[in-house]
Amino acid sequence: MKAFVLVKHGNPEKAFELQEKEIPKPQPTELLIEVEAFGLNFADVMARQGLYEDAPPMPAVLGYEVVGRVKEAGSEVKHLKVGQRVTALTRFGGYAEYAITDGRAAVAIPEDMDVGVAAAIATQYCTAYYSAFEMAPLFEGDHVLIQAAAGGVGTALVQIAKNKGCVVYGTAGSEAKLDYLRNMGVDFPINYRKDNFFDVIKEKRGKEGLDVVFDSIGGKSVKKGIKLLGAGGRIVCY
């Protein structure tokens, strides 16, 4: 099979090589998936740049999720059958014609589901769902800050928050991305390259503060987010 292999850190044109690999063999609890498409997450970009501690050692095949068909199922996998179309978390190994996944990390999807939608469900939308339903459930009228709101997880969080009837503050780094956020219904798009999100929100909310902050940036951003929280406020970092 063909696979894109990370052989060095840097720009994608030089970091990856298209190589021939043996088709992997699934263990009893695993699935072998014939890949239709794979996702591209910020974690992949960081791994390519040498900034992601969880990345496998080089040479490595990256890729956190795939969409495809079950080619072979381990003896202990009972909920899926060969030939079914699935989306699955791979936790690396997705940039290839075939990928292995734990059977628990794959679910069947409709035959007509758009491949982009299917790929987004696994890592990006599951992260958003877990954050906004399990870690910090949202309620109508909540004031919510979503950092990097135009990204994959950010987009999902915006959709969830607006569906819940929240007031949404979203940060992004360009005017094009701000337009994208406005089209999704973000109430207060903030260009972090031009404005300090802390000052903008503090001016609008005063002592009442925010109900929830979703932060994928870390560092000083987290400290500012905590200071923006009102009574009973919650912050989720991912």
Wavefront OBJ file of the C-alpha trace (Angstrom):
o trace
v 0.000 0.000 0.000
v 1.002 3.631 -0.409
v 1.447 5.884 2.630
v 2.622 9.417 3.241
v 5.497 9.058 5.705
v 6.850 11.868 7.869
v 10.624 11.654 7.444
v 11.694 15.089 8.676
v 10.238 18.178 10.321
v 9.437 21.270 8.282
v 7.358 22.263 5.279
v 5.071 19.521 3.959
v 6.773 19.454 0.551
v 9.986 18.238 2.201
v 8.672 16.593 5.363
v 6.702 13.788 3.676
v 7.650 10.954 1.350
v 5.181 8.742 -0.511
v 6.360 5.208 0.283
v 5.253 1.635 -0.217
v 4.321 -0.169 3.008
v 2.964 -3.579 3.859
v -0.754 -3.686 4.538
v -1.054 -4.034 8.322
v -2.775 -7.006 9.933
v -5.485 -6.279 12.535
v -5.361 -7.825 15.999
v -8.496 -9.541 17.399
v -9.821 -6.226 18.770
v -8.931 -4.172 15.689
v -10.209 -3.290 12.234
v -8.380 -2.871 8.958
v -9.961 -0.019 7.002
v -9.553 0.674 3.295
v -9.184 4.439 3.417
v -11.453 6.685 1.398
v -10.202 9.889 3.033
v -8.310 11.028 6.097
v -8.595 14.160 8.195
v -6.063 16.920 8.749
v -5.954 18.306 12.277
v -3.825 20.919 13.976
v -2.182 18.069 15.886
v -0.922 16.746 12.543
v 0.500 20.141 11.641
v 2.252 20.383 15.017
v 3.643 16.867 14.594
v 5.019 17.799 11.188
v 6.698 20.816 12.750
v 8.181 18.776 15.602
v 6.032 20.471 18.245
v 3.661 17.658 19.214
v 4.932 15.530 22.097
v 2.413 12.748 21.475
v 3.585 12.179 17.907
v 5.191 8.822 17.092
v 8.935 8.754 16.373
v 9.989 9.273 12.759
v 9.628 7.817 10.243
v 5.932 7.920 11.014
v 2.537 7.837 9.338
v 0.379 10.572 10.825
v -3.402 10.899 10.725
v -5.902 10.861 13.564
v -8.985 9.683 11.683
v -10.129 8.056 8.480
v -13.266 7.426 6.481
v -13.479 4.182 4.554
v -14.695 0.602 4.463
v -13.960 -2.274 6.759
v -11.568 -4.535 4.865
v -10.932 -6.992 7.690
v -12.351 -7.307 11.202
v -10.685 -8.903 14.206
v -12.439 -11.870 15.803
v -13.550 -9.840 18.822
v -15.129 -6.997 16.826
v -18.833 -7.756 16.644
v -20.580 -4.448 15.862
v -19.092 -3.958 12.387
v -18.765 -6.186 9.349
v -16.508 -6.323 6.325
v -17.727 -3.913 3.652
v -19.408 -1.435 5.995
v -18.588 2.240 5.526
v -17.178 3.773 8.693
v -15.524 6.772 10.246
v -12.831 5.941 12.767
v -10.213 7.345 15.092
v -6.790 5.988 14.200
v -4.476 7.885 16.563
v -1.890 7.995 13.775
v -1.613 5.866 10.679
v -4.362 7.562 8.696
v -2.255 8.960 5.837
v -2.332 5.668 3.961
v -4.417 3.454 1.700
v -5.126 1.141 4.631
v -5.268 1.943 8.338
v -5.673 0.050 11.598
v -8.030 1.175 14.342
v -9.297 -0.169 17.630
v -12.729 -1.612 16.972
v -14.212 0.583 19.696
v -13.096 3.687 17.804
v -15.079 3.054 14.621
v -18.754 3.563 13.834
v -20.860 2.830 10.783
v -21.950 5.804 8.674
v -24.548 6.158 5.900
v -23.474 5.377 2.361
v -24.397 8.887 1.220
v -22.695 10.806 4.033
v -20.325 13.457 2.666
v -16.730 12.385 3.180
v -15.763 15.747 4.692
v -18.603 15.560 7.195
v -17.703 11.992 8.096
v -14.027 12.836 8.612
v -14.858 15.840 10.785
v -17.038 13.805 13.151
v -14.263 11.669 14.599
v -11.665 13.997 16.103
v -13.033 17.506 15.738
v -16.704 17.085 16.528
v -16.138 14.462 19.224
v -13.735 16.865 20.936
v -16.324 19.635 20.754
v -19.158 17.381 21.907
v -17.194 16.101 24.894
v -16.171 19.641 25.827
v -19.629 21.216 25.537
v -21.836 18.359 26.759
v -19.685 16.439 29.239
v -17.104 18.860 30.650
v -18.987 22.166 30.618
v -22.627 21.776 29.547
v -24.023 24.897 27.913
v -27.352 26.551 28.683
v -29.484 29.102 26.880
v -28.254 32.617 27.522
v -24.721 31.584 28.526
v -21.936 33.925 27.424
v -19.291 31.725 25.816
v -15.790 32.472 24.527
v -14.402 30.122 21.881
v -10.739 30.575 21.049
v -9.640 29.760 17.483
v -13.330 29.654 16.618
v -12.765 29.298 12.867
v -10.839 26.038 13.274
v -12.312 22.553 13.139
v -13.165 22.113 16.811
v -13.935 25.821 17.077
v -16.480 25.577 14.268
v -18.175 22.649 15.996
v -18.247 24.501 19.328
v -19.782 27.562 17.680
v -22.516 25.429 16.132
v -23.250 23.713 19.442
v -23.271 26.985 21.388
v -25.571 28.748 18.917
v -27.883 25.739 18.847
v -28.083 26.020 22.643
v -28.985 29.711 22.425
v -25.708 31.060 23.825
v -24.100 34.446 23.246
v -20.832 33.616 21.496
v -17.511 35.468 21.450
v -15.121 33.953 18.909
v -11.488 34.750 18.171
v -9.763 34.393 14.802
v -6.739 35.875 13.061
v -8.013 37.326 9.787
v -10.903 39.311 8.369
v -11.879 36.381 6.148
v -12.178 34.174 9.213
v -14.187 36.846 11.018
v -16.636 36.865 8.100
v -16.826 33.086 8.418
v -17.672 33.448 12.112
v -20.329 36.076 11.406
v -21.955 33.779 8.866
v -22.136 31.074 11.542
v -23.863 33.467 13.907
v -21.008 34.429 16.244
v -22.244 37.477 18.136
v -18.861 39.050 18.797
v -16.068 38.037 16.363
v -12.684 39.261 17.642
v -9.527 39.596 15.545
v -6.830 38.655 18.041
v -4.139 40.136 15.797
v -5.693 43.583 16.128
v -7.515 43.528 19.463
v -6.874 42.088 22.903
v -9.761 39.691 23.425
v -9.542 40.231 27.188
v -10.121 43.972 26.857
v -12.936 43.564 24.325
v -14.870 41.085 26.473
v -14.147 42.885 29.731
v -15.614 46.069 28.264
v -18.763 44.254 27.157
v -19.339 42.034 30.187
v -17.844 44.002 33.061
v -18.148 42.228 36.413
v -20.658 39.683 35.100
v -17.965 37.928 33.104
v -18.281 34.797 31.001
v -20.039 31.532 31.766
v -17.763 29.243 29.730
v -14.399 29.546 27.971
v -13.135 26.955 25.478
v -9.374 27.352 25.044
v -7.146 25.457 22.623
v -4.267 27.924 22.796
v -2.837 27.636 26.300
v -0.348 29.847 28.119
v -1.354 33.448 28.751
v -4.630 32.864 26.954
v -5.753 30.507 29.729
v -4.855 32.985 32.462
v -6.831 35.717 30.711
v -9.740 33.353 30.191
v -9.881 32.475 33.878
v -9.933 36.173 34.788
v -12.870 36.693 32.430
v -15.032 34.054 34.125
v -17.996 35.181 36.162
v -19.407 33.440 39.237
v -19.682 29.717 38.556
v -17.819 30.062 35.260
v -16.009 27.115 33.712
v -13.006 26.838 31.418
v -12.208 23.837 29.218
v -8.708 23.492 27.762
v -8.069 20.990 24.995
l 1 2 3 4 5 6 7 8 9 10 11 12 13 14 15 16 17 18 19 20 21 22 23 24 25 26 27 28 29 30 31 32 33 34 35 36 37 38 39 40 41 42 43 44 45 46 47 48 49 50 51 52 53 54 55 56 57 58 59 60 61 62 63 64 65 66 67 68 69 70 71 72 73 74 75 76 77 78 79 80 81 82 83 84 85 86 87 88 89 90 91 92 93 94 95 96 97 98 99 100 101 102 103 104 105 106 107 108 109 110 111 112 113 114 115 116 117 118 119 120 121 122 123 124 125 126 127 128 129 130 131 132 133 134 135 136 137 138 139 140 141 142 143 144 145 146 147 148 149 150 151 152 153 154 155 156 157 158 159 160 161 162 163 164 165 166 167 168 169 170 171 172 173 174 175 176 177 178 179 180 181 182 183 184 185 186 187 188 189 190 191 192 193 194 195 196 197 198 199 200 201 202 203 204 205 206 207 208 209 210 211 212 213 214 215 216 217 218 219 220 221 222 223 224 225 226 227 228 229 230 231 232 233 234 235 236 237 238
